[in-house]
Amino acid sequence: LNEFLLLAFADTRELQLLHFSLFLGIYLAALLGNGLIITAVACDHHLHTPMYFFLLNLSLLDLGSISTTVPKTMANSLWNTRAISYLGCAAQVFLIFFLLGGEYALLTVMAYDRYVAICKPLHYGNIMGSRACVKMAAAAWASGFLNGLLHTGNTFSIPLCQSNVIDQFFCEVPQILKLSCSDSYLREVGLIAVNACLFFGCFVFIVLSYVQIFTAVLRIPSEQGRHKAFSMCLPHLVVVSLFISTGTFAYLKPPSISSPALDLVVTVLYAVVPPTVNPLIYSMRNKELKDAVRKMVLPGAMPEGWAFPPKLLSKIAPRNCTPEGPVAQGSPSVQEQKVHNSVMIS
């Protein structure tokens, strides 16, 4: 085989262009969201902490995973073709297992980071030092790389003779295994089973971590402290739930309810949606991240919730000027107008 034929989203030219436009919007949103997080964390020294370091790595993995699948299907729709080369298909399989495997390992590490931050705050600096964080992130990337190598080597060592048509918009291993003409595909099935066991082990670790986290949070006496702890954990919990639920349903759904249309929708849910919405989930309730992005996009903008310091205002404001604005009769002076404008901006 020199090439494979991927699933076409539509047969008519108008629907192909509509599919191209839709995926282009999704891809640009993912690029913008993850790119802003990467740049903000890298450039703002206030965000040089373990939590944001892991978030930066997660954004890199998300960018890589969506760039592996979406641009090719966009190009196929734009140029009215379905073909992907044999090497291109192998590269897709490797990158998908590499990046998604690394992402799941990183989400497990992030759960441990949240556990240490809330359950062992006095030891957080010693346990989650910069060297330890780099080692954990490197282990996540390395596990994903090894995962990609094993699956790619196993899948493409199988003789394929049924056809070259893949019923998916990218090279997905279960669809490739359907083209096998021997029982050698059982090796890849066995490797997937081993992956599933490791997947389940990480899932148990995440669940146990959050049991400990919620137990510790409920013991916090102040409502403000509990709210802050929940806000710190909620984005990660939502991202993990989205990743696990969509991936599990995609690979473990009953064959009786399987259909080409459902398979396509589920694949889009686990391969395209998470990298796009993850930046939104992490930034929605994160004031530090939103302030960093705001300062980067609008350098002169004040942080959210900023107010002019009263002591400084009393020093620079004239006697006939109050925080609400000038009260002197007649036209306000230039200095009074500047003070009034700065207060109104805050």
CORFEN-V983369 format. One record per residue. PSI is psi in radians with two decimals (NA if undefined). OMEGA is omega in radians with two decimals (999 if undefined). D_LAST is the distance of its C-alpha to the last C-alpha in Angstrom with 2 decimals. Layout:
psi=PSI omega=OMEGA d_last=D_LAST
psi=PSI omega=OMEGA d_last=D_LAST
//
This chain:
psi=2.29 omega=3.09 d_last=64.73
psi=-0.39 omega=-3.12 d_last=62.84
psi=2.88 omega=3.05 d_last=59.97
psi=2.79 omega=3.07 d_last=58.52
psi=2.07 omega=-3.12 d_last=57.44
psi=2.90 omega=-3.14 d_last=54.11
psi=2.32 omega=3.08 d_last=53.31
psi=2.36 omega=-3.14 d_last=52.32
psi=-0.51 omega=-3.10 d_last=49.58
psi=2.77 omega=3.12 d_last=51.27
psi=-0.57 omega=-3.12 d_last=54.45
psi=2.65 omega=-3.06 d_last=53.41
psi=-0.65 omega=-3.11 d_last=51.56
psi=-0.76 omega=3.14 d_last=48.88
psi=-0.56 omega=3.08 d_last=47.99
psi=-0.74 omega=3.11 d_last=48.05
psi=-0.60 omega=3.07 d_last=45.47
psi=-0.75 omega=3.08 d_last=43.37
psi=-0.73 omega=3.11 d_last=43.59
psi=-0.79 omega=-3.11 d_last=42.65
psi=-0.72 omega=3.14 d_last=39.54
psi=-0.83 omega=3.14 d_last=38.47
psi=-0.52 omega=3.07 d_last=38.97
psi=-0.75 omega=3.10 d_last=37.33
psi=-0.75 omega=3.13 d_last=34.10
psi=-0.76 omega=-3.10 d_last=34.32
psi=-0.74 omega=3.13 d_last=35.10
psi=-0.64 omega=3.09 d_last=32.27
psi=-0.71 omega=3.12 d_last=29.79
psi=-0.73 omega=3.11 d_last=31.32
psi=-0.78 omega=-3.10 d_last=31.20
psi=-0.86 omega=-3.09 d_last=27.54
psi=-0.90 omega=-3.13 d_last=26.41
psi=-0.61 omega=3.11 d_last=28.66
psi=-0.70 omega=3.11 d_last=28.14
psi=-0.72 omega=3.12 d_last=24.37
psi=-0.79 omega=-3.13 d_last=25.01
psi=-0.81 omega=-3.10 d_last=27.75
psi=-0.74 omega=-3.12 d_last=25.80
psi=-0.79 omega=-3.12 d_last=22.66
psi=-0.67 omega=-3.12 d_last=24.93
psi=-0.58 omega=-3.00 d_last=27.14
psi=-0.43 omega=-3.09 d_last=24.55
psi=2.03 omega=-3.08 d_last=21.97
psi=-0.35 omega=3.08 d_last=23.75
psi=-0.35 omega=-3.11 d_last=21.63
psi=0.20 omega=3.13 d_last=23.43
psi=1.17 omega=3.12 d_last=26.87
psi=2.86 omega=-3.13 d_last=28.11
psi=-0.75 omega=-3.09 d_last=31.11
psi=-0.78 omega=-3.12 d_last=29.25
psi=-0.47 omega=3.04 d_last=27.40
psi=-0.77 omega=3.10 d_last=30.60
psi=-0.62 omega=3.11 d_last=32.50
psi=-0.66 omega=3.07 d_last=29.86
psi=-0.76 omega=3.11 d_last=30.25
psi=-0.66 omega=3.10 d_last=34.00
psi=-0.71 omega=3.12 d_last=33.67
psi=-0.66 omega=3.08 d_last=31.77
psi=-0.75 omega=3.12 d_last=34.53
psi=-0.69 omega=3.11 d_last=37.17
psi=-0.75 omega=3.10 d_last=35.51
psi=-0.74 omega=-3.14 d_last=35.34
psi=-0.74 omega=-3.08 d_last=38.98
psi=-0.75 omega=-3.13 d_last=40.23
psi=-0.48 omega=3.09 d_last=38.82
psi=-0.26 omega=3.12 d_last=39.96
psi=-0.58 omega=-3.01 d_last=43.44
psi=-0.80 omega=-2.96 d_last=44.06
psi=-0.81 omega=-3.11 d_last=41.89
psi=-0.64 omega=-3.14 d_last=42.59
psi=-0.77 omega=3.13 d_last=46.35
psi=-0.54 omega=3.04 d_last=46.38
psi=-0.77 omega=3.14 d_last=44.22
psi=-0.70 omega=3.12 d_last=46.72
psi=-0.71 omega=3.11 d_last=49.64
psi=-0.68 omega=-3.11 d_last=48.28
psi=-0.71 omega=-3.08 d_last=47.54
psi=0.14 omega=3.06 d_last=50.98
psi=0.93 omega=3.10 d_last=52.85
psi=2.89 omega=3.13 d_last=54.30
psi=-0.04 omega=-2.94 d_last=54.51
psi=2.52 omega=2.94 d_last=55.89
psi=2.38 omega=-3.08 d_last=54.58
psi=2.82 omega=3.12 d_last=56.73
psi=-0.79 omega=3.14 d_last=58.30
psi=-0.63 omega=3.09 d_last=56.34
psi=-0.67 omega=3.09 d_last=53.13
psi=-0.76 omega=3.11 d_last=53.74
psi=-0.68 omega=3.12 d_last=54.49
psi=-0.69 omega=3.09 d_last=51.27
psi=-0.80 omega=3.14 d_last=49.29
psi=-0.81 omega=-3.13 d_last=51.02
psi=-0.85 omega=-3.07 d_last=50.38
psi=-0.64 omega=3.13 d_last=46.68
psi=-0.84 omega=3.14 d_last=46.04
psi=-0.62 omega=3.12 d_last=47.75
psi=-0.91 omega=-3.01 d_last=46.26
psi=-0.74 omega=3.12 d_last=42.60
psi=-0.65 omega=3.06 d_last=42.74
psi=-0.76 omega=3.09 d_last=44.83
psi=-0.63 omega=3.13 d_last=42.47
psi=-0.74 omega=-3.14 d_last=39.48
psi=-0.69 omega=3.07 d_last=41.22
psi=-0.68 omega=3.14 d_last=42.17
psi=-0.67 omega=3.08 d_last=38.61
psi=-0.59 omega=3.07 d_last=37.33
psi=-0.75 omega=3.09 d_last=39.97
psi=-0.69 omega=3.14 d_last=38.73
psi=-0.58 omega=3.05 d_last=35.13
psi=-0.70 omega=3.10 d_last=36.53
psi=-0.67 omega=3.11 d_last=38.18
psi=-0.76 omega=3.12 d_last=34.97
psi=-0.65 omega=3.12 d_last=33.22
psi=-0.82 omega=-3.13 d_last=36.37
psi=-0.71 omega=-3.10 d_last=36.39
psi=-0.63 omega=-3.05 d_last=32.67
psi=-0.68 omega=-3.07 d_last=33.06
psi=-0.45 omega=3.14 d_last=36.75
psi=1.03 omega=-3.04 d_last=37.25
psi=-0.56 omega=-3.12 d_last=33.95
psi=-0.41 omega=-3.13 d_last=35.82
psi=0.12 omega=-3.03 d_last=37.84
psi=-0.77 omega=-3.12 d_last=35.13
psi=-0.63 omega=3.14 d_last=34.84
psi=-0.71 omega=-3.09 d_last=38.63
psi=-0.77 omega=-3.06 d_last=39.29
psi=0.90 omega=3.05 d_last=36.50
psi=2.96 omega=-3.08 d_last=36.77
psi=-0.70 omega=-3.14 d_last=36.12
psi=-0.70 omega=3.12 d_last=39.85
psi=-0.69 omega=3.13 d_last=40.24
psi=-0.74 omega=3.12 d_last=37.35
psi=-0.72 omega=3.12 d_last=38.90
psi=-0.72 omega=3.13 d_last=42.26
psi=-0.78 omega=3.13 d_last=41.01
psi=-0.71 omega=3.12 d_last=39.28
psi=-0.66 omega=3.10 d_last=42.41
psi=-0.67 omega=3.11 d_last=44.60
psi=-0.79 omega=3.12 d_last=42.67
psi=-0.72 omega=-3.12 d_last=43.06
psi=-0.69 omega=3.12 d_last=46.70
psi=-0.67 omega=3.07 d_last=47.56
psi=-0.71 omega=3.12 d_last=46.22
psi=-0.80 omega=3.11 d_last=48.22
psi=-0.71 omega=3.10 d_last=51.38
psi=-0.77 omega=3.12 d_last=50.83
psi=-0.73 omega=3.13 d_last=50.63
psi=-0.81 omega=-3.09 d_last=53.76
psi=-0.81 omega=-3.10 d_last=55.83
psi=-0.69 omega=3.14 d_last=55.03
psi=-0.81 omega=3.12 d_last=55.45
psi=-0.74 omega=-3.14 d_last=58.75
psi=-0.80 omega=-3.05 d_last=60.06
psi=-0.77 omega=-3.02 d_last=59.14
psi=0.11 omega=2.94 d_last=60.54
psi=-0.08 omega=-3.13 d_last=63.71
psi=2.31 omega=3.08 d_last=64.75
psi=2.26 omega=-3.14 d_last=67.20
psi=2.07 omega=-3.08 d_last=65.68
psi=-0.04 omega=-3.11 d_last=68.25
psi=-0.84 omega=-3.09 d_last=67.32
psi=3.14 omega=3.03 d_last=65.12
psi=0.32 omega=-3.12 d_last=62.18
psi=2.14 omega=3.11 d_last=59.95
psi=2.10 omega=-3.09 d_last=56.85
psi=0.96 omega=3.09 d_last=55.50
psi=2.77 omega=-3.06 d_last=51.86
psi=-0.01 omega=2.95 d_last=49.33
psi=3.03 omega=-3.07 d_last=49.41
psi=1.65 omega=-3.14 d_last=52.05
psi=2.34 omega=-3.02 d_last=51.82
psi=-0.83 omega=3.14 d_last=54.44
psi=-0.61 omega=3.11 d_last=55.84
psi=-0.60 omega=3.11 d_last=56.50
psi=-0.66 omega=3.14 d_last=58.19
psi=-0.45 omega=3.10 d_last=60.38
psi=-0.31 omega=-3.14 d_last=61.76
psi=-0.03 omega=-3.10 d_last=63.38
psi=2.57 omega=3.12 d_last=65.38
psi=0.34 omega=3.11 d_last=69.16
psi=3.06 omega=3.14 d_last=70.04
psi=0.06 omega=-3.11 d_last=69.21
psi=-0.26 omega=3.11 d_last=67.43
psi=-0.28 omega=3.13 d_last=64.09
psi=-0.45 omega=3.08 d_last=64.54
psi=-0.78 omega=3.12 d_last=63.39
psi=-0.63 omega=3.08 d_last=59.96
psi=-0.72 omega=3.10 d_last=59.96
psi=-0.69 omega=3.12 d_last=60.76
psi=-0.66 omega=3.08 d_last=57.93
psi=-0.65 omega=3.10 d_last=55.52
psi=-0.73 omega=3.08 d_last=56.87
psi=-0.73 omega=3.09 d_last=56.21
psi=-0.70 omega=-3.14 d_last=52.65
psi=-0.66 omega=3.11 d_last=52.28
psi=-0.77 omega=3.09 d_last=53.43
psi=-0.70 omega=3.10 d_last=50.89
psi=-0.79 omega=-3.14 d_last=48.22
psi=-0.66 omega=3.10 d_last=49.24
psi=-0.76 omega=3.09 d_last=49.24
psi=-0.66 omega=3.12 d_last=45.63
psi=-0.76 omega=3.12 d_last=44.76
psi=-0.73 omega=3.12 d_last=46.47
psi=-0.76 omega=3.14 d_last=44.61
psi=-0.77 omega=-3.14 d_last=41.22
psi=-0.80 omega=3.13 d_last=42.29
psi=-0.67 omega=3.10 d_last=43.55
psi=-0.76 omega=-3.10 d_last=40.38
psi=-0.47 omega=3.00 d_last=38.28
psi=-0.80 omega=3.10 d_last=40.80
psi=-0.69 omega=-3.13 d_last=40.29
psi=-0.87 omega=-3.11 d_last=36.48
psi=-0.60 omega=3.07 d_last=36.36
psi=-0.75 omega=3.13 d_last=38.92
psi=-0.68 omega=-3.11 d_last=36.83
psi=-0.71 omega=-3.13 d_last=33.58
psi=-0.31 omega=3.09 d_last=35.36
psi=-0.18 omega=3.13 d_last=36.47
psi=2.18 omega=-3.03 d_last=32.97
psi=-0.65 omega=-3.05 d_last=32.79
psi=2.48 omega=3.11 d_last=29.06
psi=-0.62 omega=3.12 d_last=27.58
psi=-0.69 omega=3.11 d_last=24.32
psi=-0.70 omega=3.10 d_last=26.52
psi=-0.73 omega=3.14 d_last=28.49
psi=-0.74 omega=3.14 d_last=25.51
psi=-0.71 omega=3.14 d_last=24.18
psi=-0.76 omega=3.12 d_last=27.73
psi=-0.70 omega=3.13 d_last=28.27
psi=-0.56 omega=-3.14 d_last=25.04
psi=-0.55 omega=-3.07 d_last=26.30
psi=-0.46 omega=-3.00 d_last=29.71
psi=-0.81 omega=3.14 d_last=29.16
psi=-0.77 omega=3.14 d_last=28.32
psi=-0.71 omega=-3.14 d_last=31.38
psi=-0.70 omega=3.11 d_last=33.53
psi=-0.76 omega=-3.14 d_last=32.66
psi=-0.76 omega=3.11 d_last=33.42
psi=-0.78 omega=-3.13 d_last=36.68
psi=-0.75 omega=3.12 d_last=37.73
psi=-0.77 omega=-3.11 d_last=37.18
psi=-0.83 omega=-3.06 d_last=39.08
psi=-0.77 omega=-3.07 d_last=41.95
psi=-0.78 omega=-3.12 d_last=42.44
psi=-0.76 omega=3.13 d_last=42.62
psi=-0.72 omega=-3.14 d_last=44.77
psi=-0.77 omega=3.13 d_last=47.09
psi=-0.62 omega=-3.13 d_last=47.68
psi=-0.65 omega=-3.04 d_last=48.33
psi=-0.28 omega=-3.08 d_last=51.09
psi=0.19 omega=3.13 d_last=52.45
psi=2.58 omega=-3.13 d_last=52.53
psi=2.41 omega=3.11 d_last=56.03
psi=-0.44 omega=-3.09 d_last=58.23
psi=-0.49 omega=-3.13 d_last=59.18
psi=0.09 omega=-3.11 d_last=55.76
psi=2.40 omega=3.05 d_last=55.37
psi=2.74 omega=-3.14 d_last=55.32
psi=-0.72 omega=-3.13 d_last=54.19
psi=-0.76 omega=3.13 d_last=51.35
psi=-0.73 omega=3.10 d_last=50.11
psi=-0.71 omega=-3.14 d_last=50.48
psi=-0.79 omega=-3.13 d_last=48.37
psi=-0.78 omega=-3.12 d_last=45.55
psi=-0.68 omega=3.12 d_last=45.56
psi=-0.71 omega=3.07 d_last=45.62
psi=-0.67 omega=-3.12 d_last=42.58
psi=-0.69 omega=-3.08 d_last=40.81
psi=-0.36 omega=-3.08 d_last=41.50
psi=-0.43 omega=-3.02 d_last=41.49
psi=-0.74 omega=-3.03 d_last=38.74
psi=-0.88 omega=-3.10 d_last=36.27
psi=-0.82 omega=3.13 d_last=35.24
psi=-0.41 omega=-3.12 d_last=34.25
psi=-0.72 omega=-3.04 d_last=32.11
psi=-0.28 omega=-3.13 d_last=30.27
psi=-0.79 omega=3.11 d_last=30.01
psi=-0.67 omega=3.12 d_last=26.81
psi=-0.74 omega=-3.13 d_last=25.19
psi=-0.76 omega=-3.08 d_last=26.54
psi=-0.47 omega=-3.08 d_last=25.31
psi=-0.23 omega=-3.02 d_last=21.75
psi=-0.77 omega=-3.08 d_last=21.21
psi=0.29 omega=-3.07 d_last=20.52
psi=1.74 omega=-3.08 d_last=19.77
psi=-0.70 omega=-3.12 d_last=16.18
psi=-0.77 omega=-3.12 d_last=17.42
psi=-0.72 omega=3.12 d_last=19.15
psi=-0.70 omega=3.11 d_last=16.44
psi=-0.69 omega=3.13 d_last=14.04
psi=-0.74 omega=3.11 d_last=17.11
psi=-0.71 omega=-3.14 d_last=17.91
psi=-0.75 omega=3.12 d_last=14.49
psi=-0.57 omega=-3.13 d_last=14.70
psi=-0.73 omega=-3.12 d_last=18.28
psi=-0.72 omega=3.12 d_last=17.92
psi=1.53 omega=-3.01 d_last=14.83
psi=-0.51 omega=-3.11 d_last=15.18
psi=-0.02 omega=-3.06 d_last=12.22
psi=2.55 omega=3.09 d_last=9.69
psi=2.62 omega=3.08 d_last=7.39
psi=2.72 omega=3.12 d_last=9.08
psi=2.32 omega=-3.14 d_last=8.82
psi=0.12 omega=-3.10 d_last=7.68
psi=2.45 omega=3.08 d_last=5.95
psi=2.58 omega=-3.13 d_last=5.19
psi=2.20 omega=-3.12 d_last=6.59
psi=2.20 omega=-3.10 d_last=10.30
psi=-0.70 omega=-3.12 d_last=12.18
psi=-0.75 omega=3.13 d_last=15.28
psi=-0.64 omega=3.13 d_last=13.98
psi=-0.70 omega=-3.13 d_last=12.38
psi=-0.46 omega=-3.13 d_last=15.82
psi=-0.66 omega=-3.03 d_last=17.62
psi=-0.32 omega=-3.09 d_last=16.16
psi=2.44 omega=3.06 d_last=15.63
psi=2.93 omega=-3.04 d_last=18.98
psi=-0.50 omega=-3.10 d_last=20.84
psi=0.40 omega=3.14 d_last=20.44
psi=2.27 omega=3.10 d_last=16.61
psi=2.90 omega=3.11 d_last=14.73
psi=-0.38 omega=3.14 d_last=11.12
psi=-0.20 omega=3.13 d_last=11.67
psi=3.04 omega=-3.13 d_last=12.86
psi=2.45 omega=3.14 d_last=16.31
psi=-0.06 omega=-3.14 d_last=19.28
psi=2.62 omega=3.13 d_last=22.11
psi=2.68 omega=-3.11 d_last=24.66
psi=-2.97 omega=-3.10 d_last=25.09
psi=2.37 omega=3.13 d_last=22.85
psi=2.67 omega=3.10 d_last=19.88
psi=2.96 omega=-3.14 d_last=20.40
psi=-0.74 omega=-3.14 d_last=18.78
psi=-0.73 omega=3.12 d_last=17.10
psi=-0.72 omega=-3.13 d_last=15.82
psi=-0.64 omega=3.11 d_last=14.48
psi=-0.78 omega=3.12 d_last=12.62
psi=-0.76 omega=3.14 d_last=10.98
psi=-0.76 omega=-3.12 d_last=10.20
psi=-0.73 omega=-3.13 d_last=8.79
psi=-0.64 omega=3.12 d_last=6.50
psi=-0.73 omega=-3.13 d_last=5.26
psi=-0.59 omega=3.10 d_last=5.43
psi=-0.73 omega=-3.13 d_last=3.81
psi=NA omega=999 d_last=0.00
//
